[in-house]
């Protein structure tokens, strides 16, 4: 699989989510000239599969859409990056002196 810089996790059949994804895709294309991979999930197994795709495509950043599924699976979503060894950064986290 080729490298993907950005991915969006979304839930199918959610009109608001579909509109948001289209807006994010358009913004990414027009401002930074990048495509965004959309990963549609409905179950916790789908979330695991999405993270497998994220790792395989070496995705650098993900956006998790607002949905009850994601809130109910928050522990799963926040622990998968560590479990899959997906390199990630946390907004607002300070870099160590050795990283500079």
C-alpha positions in Angstrom: 0.0 0.0 0.0 1.1 3.5 -0.7 1.8 6.1 2.0 -1.2 8.1 3.3 -0.7 11.3 5.2 -4.1 11.8 6.6 -7.1 9.6 7.5 -10.6 10.3 8.8 -12.6 7.8 10.8 -16.3 8.1 10.2 -19.5 6.2 10.7 -21.7 5.2 7.7 -25.1 6.6 7.1 -24.6 9.8 9.1 -25.5 12.8 6.9 -23.7 15.2 9.1 -20.5 13.1 9.1 -20.6 12.7 5.3 -20.9 16.5 4.9 -18.0 17.1 7.4 -15.8 14.5 5.6 -16.5 16.2 2.2 -15.5 19.6 3.7 -12.3 18.1 5.2 -11.4 16.5 1.9 -12.0 19.7 0.0 -10.0 21.8 2.4 -7.1 19.3 2.3 -7.1 19.3 -1.4 -7.3 23.0 -1.8 -5.0 24.2 1.0 -2.3 21.6 1.1 -2.9 19.6 -2.0 -3.3 16.3 -0.2 -5.9 13.5 -0.3 -7.5 12.2 2.8 -8.3 8.5 3.2 -11.8 8.0 4.6 -12.1 4.9 6.8 -15.7 4.0 7.6 -16.4 2.0 10.8 -19.5 0.6 12.4 -18.1 -1.7 15.1 -15.2 -2.1 17.4 -13.8 -4.7 14.9 -14.0 -2.1 12.2 -12.0 0.3 14.4 -9.3 -2.4 14.8 -9.2 -2.9 11.0 -9.1 0.9 10.4 -6.0 1.1 12.7 -4.4 -1.8 10.8 -4.9 0.2 7.6 -3.5 3.3 9.3 -0.4 1.4 10.3 0.0 -0.3 6.9 -0.3 2.9 4.9 2.0 4.8 7.4 -0.7 7.4 7.9 0.7 10.4 9.8 -2.5 11.8 11.3 -6.1 10.8 11.9 -9.2 12.8 12.5 -11.9 11.0 14.5 -15.4 12.2 13.6 -17.9 13.1 16.3 -20.2 10.1 16.9 -21.5 8.0 19.8 -19.6 5.0 18.6 -16.3 6.8 19.0 -17.2 8.1 22.4 -18.3 4.7 23.5 -15.0 3.2 22.2 -12.7 6.0 23.4 -10.5 3.6 25.4 -10.0 1.4 22.4 -9.2 4.4 20.1 -6.8 5.9 22.5 -4.9 2.7 23.2 -4.6 1.4 19.7 -1.9 3.8 18.6 0.3 2.3 21.4 -0.7 -1.3 20.7 0.0 -1.0 17.0 3.2 1.1 17.5 1.7 3.8 15.3 3.9 6.9 15.7 1.8 9.7 16.9 2.0 13.1 18.5 -0.3 14.6 21.1 -1.4 18.2 20.5 0.1 20.5 23.1 2.7 17.9 24.2 6.1 19.3 24.9 9.1 18.0 23.1 12.0 16.8 25.1 15.3 18.7 24.8 16.9 15.6 23.2 14.4 15.7 20.4 15.3 19.3 19.4 
